[in-house]
């Protein structure tokens, strides 16, 4: 078993945007930080699922591409010496007799840390796939569950399936570059943000509601998908070059469920200090839960300094939970 004998002040599990900001803030508070993620790149879902998608609810940025947010977070984080371990799957955590933690990872890797901050978003995730026989054979050919490069859809007829934010946002984003965009939803009403739905209704996107896919015709690729009306005995056929399925994602906390954490509905429950029920373990971002929780990147950014400051005081009770402002901590002169 490979043992990494460095003892970190805190290990942040999850290198999405909130995890990256948490690592930065721990560095700002002069903590030795280790950032761990199972994915091969920093940024979590922003990098893996929608790097080209615009995000509109980050304070101070009217709009920013997901990949640019990740790039800026990495630049911010690299101000400090943050050790990063990617493609590292955590299996278990164990408290030692000296009140530190042993973190066990796959490939017999072991890390040591004084505190742990969980920032794993919704856990590991898989897209909810379209449930039509043999349609998986065309995944990556012309049925897609991710949009990594909108330019791929330029001047093409595109059909999008789904009724949430991703389906509506991608339909609107592709409207200006695709030959045509059709959005199919099994219900009459969309679940996306109200302003996005208003924009959709004023757009040139062709809306087919309430319809659901029931079969498809294909040769080397899918040529058309047959839709059935959800309320009436009616079927229509839609032809397209590309089909995008945005039914959302199934997530799981995986081995974390066995660590003794207080978990409700896939949320790790925390108090106002971001403390879990395990002393020395904290949780931030979409992975945590408490009364009134709103799952947004912006919320996680606000939780990060609370968790880091709580961990700082846990390690050294003489430390102040309320830090100095960053303008005092960072000298650019």
C-alpha positions as CSV (number, residue, x, y, z in Angstrom):
1,X,0.0,0.0,0.0
2,X,1.4,3.3,-1.1
3,X,1.4,5.8,1.8
4,X,1.7,9.5,1.3
5,X,3.2,10.6,4.6
6,X,2.5,14.3,4.2
7,X,-0.1,15.3,6.7
8,X,-2.4,18.0,5.2
9,X,-4.3,20.5,7.3
10,X,-7.3,19.8,5.1
11,X,-8.2,17.6,2.2
12,X,-10.9,18.8,-0.2
13,X,-12.7,15.9,-1.8
14,X,-14.2,17.2,-5.1
15,X,-12.5,19.5,-7.6
16,X,-15.6,21.2,-9.1
17,X,-15.9,25.0,-8.9
18,X,-16.9,24.9,-5.2
19,X,-14.1,22.5,-4.3
20,X,-11.5,24.7,-6.2
21,X,-12.6,27.8,-4.4
22,X,-12.5,25.9,-1.1
23,X,-8.9,24.9,-1.8
24,X,-8.0,28.5,-2.7
25,X,-9.6,29.8,0.5
26,X,-7.8,27.2,2.6
27,X,-4.6,28.4,1.1
28,X,-5.6,32.0,1.9
29,X,-5.8,30.9,5.5
30,X,-2.3,29.5,5.4
31,X,-3.5,25.8,5.5
32,X,-1.7,23.0,3.7
33,X,-4.3,21.8,1.2
34,X,-4.9,18.6,-0.8
35,X,-7.5,18.7,-3.5
36,X,-8.8,15.3,-4.7
37,X,-11.1,14.3,-7.5
38,X,-12.1,11.1,-9.4
39,X,-12.2,12.9,-12.8
40,X,-9.2,13.5,-15.0
41,X,-9.6,17.3,-15.1
42,X,-10.5,20.1,-12.7
43,X,-13.9,21.7,-12.9
44,X,-16.4,18.8,-12.2
45,X,-19.5,19.0,-14.3
46,X,-18.5,22.4,-15.7
47,X,-15.6,20.8,-17.5
48,X,-17.1,17.3,-18.2
49,X,-20.7,18.2,-19.2
50,X,-21.0,21.8,-20.5
51,X,-17.7,23.7,-20.9
52,X,-19.2,25.9,-23.6
53,X,-22.4,26.7,-21.8
54,X,-22.9,30.2,-20.4
55,X,-23.6,30.6,-16.7
56,X,-25.5,33.6,-15.6
57,X,-25.8,33.5,-11.8
58,X,-22.2,34.0,-10.7
59,X,-22.0,37.3,-8.8
60,X,-20.1,40.0,-10.7
61,X,-20.3,38.2,-14.1
62,X,-23.3,39.0,-16.3
63,X,-22.5,35.8,-18.1
64,X,-19.5,33.5,-18.3
65,X,-18.7,30.3,-20.1
66,X,-18.3,27.3,-17.8
67,X,-14.7,26.6,-19.0
68,X,-13.7,30.2,-18.3
69,X,-15.0,30.0,-14.8
70,X,-12.9,26.9,-14.2
71,X,-9.9,28.6,-15.8
72,X,-10.2,31.6,-13.5
73,X,-10.7,29.4,-10.4
74,X,-7.6,27.5,-11.3
75,X,-5.6,30.7,-11.7
76,X,-7.0,31.9,-8.3
77,X,-6.2,28.6,-6.6
78,X,-2.7,28.4,-8.0
79,X,-1.8,31.5,-6.0
80,X,-1.1,29.0,-3.3
81,X,0.6,25.6,-3.2
82,X,-2.4,23.3,-3.5
83,X,-1.5,19.6,-4.0
84,X,-3.9,18.1,-6.6
85,X,-4.7,14.4,-7.1
86,X,-6.9,13.8,-10.1
87,X,-8.2,10.4,-11.2
88,X,-8.3,9.4,-7.5
89,X,-11.2,7.5,-6.2
90,X,-11.7,7.7,-2.5
91,X,-12.8,4.4,-0.9
92,X,-12.8,5.1,2.9
93,X,-11.9,7.5,5.6
94,X,-10.7,6.4,9.1
95,X,-10.0,8.5,12.2
96,X,-6.6,7.6,13.8
97,X,-5.7,7.7,17.5
98,X,-4.1,11.1,17.1
99,X,-7.3,12.6,15.7
100,X,-6.1,12.8,12.1
101,X,-7.7,11.0,9.2
102,X,-6.4,8.3,6.9
103,X,-8.0,8.6,3.5
104,X,-7.9,5.3,1.5
105,X,-8.0,5.5,-2.3
106,X,-8.0,3.0,-5.1
107,X,-4.7,1.6,-6.3
108,X,-3.6,1.2,-2.7
109,X,-3.0,4.9,-2.2
110,X,-3.3,6.4,1.3
111,X,-3.3,10.1,2.4
112,X,-3.2,11.7,5.8
113,X,-5.1,14.8,6.8
114,X,-6.2,16.7,9.9
115,X,-9.6,17.7,8.4
116,X,-11.8,16.8,5.4
117,X,-14.0,19.1,3.4
118,X,-16.5,17.2,1.2
119,X,-17.2,19.2,-2.0
120,X,-18.3,16.4,-4.3
121,X,-21.4,18.1,-5.8
122,X,-24.1,15.5,-6.4
123,X,-21.6,12.7,-6.3
124,X,-20.7,10.6,-9.3
125,X,-23.2,11.0,-12.1
126,X,-24.5,9.4,-15.3
127,X,-26.9,10.8,-17.8
128,X,-30.5,9.5,-17.8
129,X,-30.6,7.8,-21.2
130,X,-33.5,7.6,-23.6
131,X,-35.2,4.3,-23.0
132,X,-35.7,3.0,-26.6
133,X,-34.5,-0.5,-27.6
134,X,-31.0,-0.4,-29.2
135,X,-30.8,3.4,-29.3
136,X,-27.5,3.1,-27.3
137,X,-25.8,1.8,-30.4
138,X,-26.0,5.4,-31.8
139,X,-24.7,7.2,-28.7
140,X,-21.9,9.4,-29.9
141,X,-22.9,9.1,-33.5
142,X,-25.9,11.4,-33.6
143,X,-27.6,10.9,-30.2
144,X,-25.9,13.0,-27.5
145,X,-26.2,13.4,-23.8
146,X,-23.5,16.2,-23.5
147,X,-22.8,19.2,-25.6
148,X,-19.1,19.9,-25.4
149,X,-18.8,21.9,-28.6
150,X,-21.8,23.8,-29.9
151,X,-20.0,24.3,-33.3
152,X,-20.5,20.6,-34.0
153,X,-24.2,21.5,-34.5
154,X,-23.8,24.4,-36.8
155,X,-26.1,24.4,-39.8
156,X,-27.7,21.2,-38.7
157,X,-31.3,20.2,-37.9
158,X,-31.3,19.5,-34.2
159,X,-33.9,17.9,-31.9
160,X,-33.6,18.4,-28.2
161,X,-35.5,16.2,-25.6
162,X,-36.2,17.5,-22.1
163,X,-38.0,20.1,-20.1
164,X,-35.5,21.4,-17.6
165,X,-32.8,24.1,-17.6
166,X,-30.3,22.2,-19.7
167,X,-32.8,21.4,-22.5
168,X,-34.1,24.9,-22.7
169,X,-30.7,26.5,-22.4
170,X,-29.2,24.4,-25.1
171,X,-32.1,25.0,-27.4
172,X,-31.7,28.7,-27.0
173,X,-28.0,28.6,-27.4
174,X,-28.1,26.4,-30.6
175,X,-30.9,28.5,-32.1
176,X,-28.5,31.0,-33.6
177,X,-26.1,28.5,-35.1
178,X,-28.2,25.4,-36.1
179,X,-30.3,25.2,-39.2
180,X,-33.3,24.5,-37.0
181,X,-34.0,23.5,-33.4
182,X,-36.9,21.5,-32.1
183,X,-37.6,21.0,-28.4
184,X,-39.6,18.0,-27.3
185,X,-41.1,17.7,-23.8
186,X,-43.5,15.1,-22.5
187,X,-45.4,17.7,-20.5
188,X,-47.1,21.0,-21.4
189,X,-45.0,23.1,-19.1
190,X,-41.2,23.5,-18.8
191,X,-39.4,23.3,-15.5
192,X,-36.6,25.7,-16.5
193,X,-36.1,29.2,-15.0
194,X,-39.1,31.5,-15.7
195,X,-37.0,34.0,-17.7
196,X,-35.6,31.2,-19.9
197,X,-39.0,29.9,-20.6
198,X,-40.2,33.4,-21.6
199,X,-37.2,33.7,-23.9
200,X,-38.0,30.2,-25.4
201,X,-41.6,31.2,-26.1
202,X,-40.3,34.3,-28.0
203,X,-37.7,32.3,-29.9
204,X,-37.7,30.4,-33.3
205,X,-37.3,27.1,-31.5
206,X,-40.1,24.7,-32.6
207,X,-41.9,23.4,-29.5
208,X,-43.5,19.9,-29.5
209,X,-45.4,19.3,-26.3
210,X,-46.6,17.1,-24.8
211,X,-44.8,14.4,-26.7
212,X,-42.5,11.5,-25.8
213,X,-40.3,9.4,-28.0
214,X,-41.5,5.8,-28.7
215,X,-39.4,4.5,-31.6
216,X,-36.8,5.5,-34.2
217,X,-35.7,4.8,-37.7
218,X,-32.0,4.4,-38.5
219,X,-29.4,3.1,-40.9
220,X,-25.9,4.2,-40.2
221,X,-27.3,6.9,-37.9
222,X,-30.7,7.8,-36.5
223,X,-32.8,9.4,-39.3
224,X,-36.0,10.1,-37.4
225,X,-37.7,9.6,-34.1
226,X,-41.4,8.9,-33.7
227,X,-43.2,10.9,-31.0
228,X,-46.5,9.9,-29.3
229,X,-48.8,12.6,-27.8
230,X,-49.0,12.2,-24.1
231,X,-52.7,12.8,-23.9
232,X,-54.2,12.0,-27.3
233,X,-54.0,9.1,-29.7
234,X,-51.6,10.8,-32.1
235,X,-48.1,10.2,-33.4
236,X,-45.7,12.3,-35.4
237,X,-42.3,11.7,-36.9
238,X,-39.4,14.2,-36.6
239,X,-36.4,14.1,-38.9
240,X,-33.1,15.6,-37.8
241,X,-29.3,15.4,-38.2
242,X,-28.6,15.4,-34.5
243,X,-30.6,14.4,-31.4
244,X,-29.7,15.7,-27.9
245,X,-31.2,14.1,-24.8
246,X,-31.3,16.3,-21.7
247,X,-33.2,14.2,-19.2
248,X,-30.9,15.1,-16.4
249,X,-28.5,12.9,-14.4
250,X,-28.6,10.1,-11.9
251,X,-26.1,10.6,-9.1
252,X,-24.8,8.5,-6.3
253,X,-22.6,9.2,-3.3
254,X,-20.9,5.8,-3.8
255,X,-18.6,4.6,-0.9
256,X,-19.3,7.9,1.0
257,X,-22.6,6.3,2.2
258,X,-20.5,3.9,4.3
259,X,-18.5,6.5,6.1
260,X,-21.0,7.0,8.9
261,X,-22.2,10.4,7.7
262,X,-25.7,11.7,8.4
263,X,-27.2,11.5,4.9
264,X,-30.8,12.4,4.0
265,X,-32.0,12.1,0.4
266,X,-28.4,12.0,-0.9
267,X,-27.5,15.1,1.0
268,X,-24.8,15.2,3.7
269,X,-26.4,17.1,6.5
270,X,-24.5,20.0,8.1
271,X,-25.0,22.7,10.7
272,X,-24.4,26.5,10.3
273,X,-20.6,25.9,10.5
274,X,-20.7,23.4,7.6
275,X,-19.9,20.7,10.2
276,X,-21.1,17.1,9.5
277,X,-21.9,14.7,12.3
278,X,-18.3,13.5,12.2
279,X,-15.9,15.8,14.0
280,X,-13.4,17.3,11.7
281,X,-15.4,16.6,8.5
282,X,-17.2,19.4,6.7
283,X,-19.3,19.6,3.6
284,X,-19.9,22.4,1.1
285,X,-21.8,22.9,-2.2
286,X,-24.5,20.7,-3.7
287,X,-23.4,17.7,-1.6
288,X,-24.6,19.2,1.7
289,X,-28.0,19.8,3.1
290,X,-29.7,22.0,5.7
291,X,-32.9,23.8,6.2
292,X,-33.4,26.4,3.4
293,X,-30.5,25.1,1.3
294,X,-30.4,26.4,-2.3
295,X,-28.2,24.4,-4.7
296,X,-26.3,26.9,-6.7
297,X,-22.6,27.4,-7.4
298,X,-22.9,30.8,-5.7
299,X,-24.3,29.2,-2.6
300,X,-21.3,26.9,-2.4
301,X,-18.9,29.7,-2.9
302,X,-20.4,31.3,0.3
303,X,-20.2,28.1,2.2
304,X,-16.5,27.5,1.4
305,X,-15.0,30.2,3.8
306,X,-17.3,29.0,6.6
307,X,-16.1,25.4,6.3
308,X,-12.5,26.4,5.9
309,X,-12.6,28.7,8.9
310,X,-14.4,26.0,11.0
311,X,-11.6,23.5,10.0
312,X,-8.9,26.1,10.9
313,X,-10.4,26.6,14.4
314,X,-10.8,22.8,14.8
315,X,-7.1,22.3,14.1
316,X,-6.0,25.3,16.3
317,X,-8.7,26.6,18.7
318,X,-6.6,29.8,19.1
319,X,-7.3,30.7,15.5
320,X,-10.0,33.2,14.7
321,X,-13.1,32.0,12.8
322,X,-13.5,35.4,11.3
323,X,-10.4,36.0,9.2
324,X,-8.9,39.3,8.0
325,X,-10.1,40.5,4.6
326,X,-8.3,39.2,1.5
327,X,-7.0,42.8,0.8
328,X,-5.0,42.5,4.1
329,X,-3.9,38.9,3.6
330,X,-2.6,39.3,0.0
331,X,0.1,41.9,-0.7
332,X,0.5,42.7,-4.4
333,X,3.1,45.4,-3.9
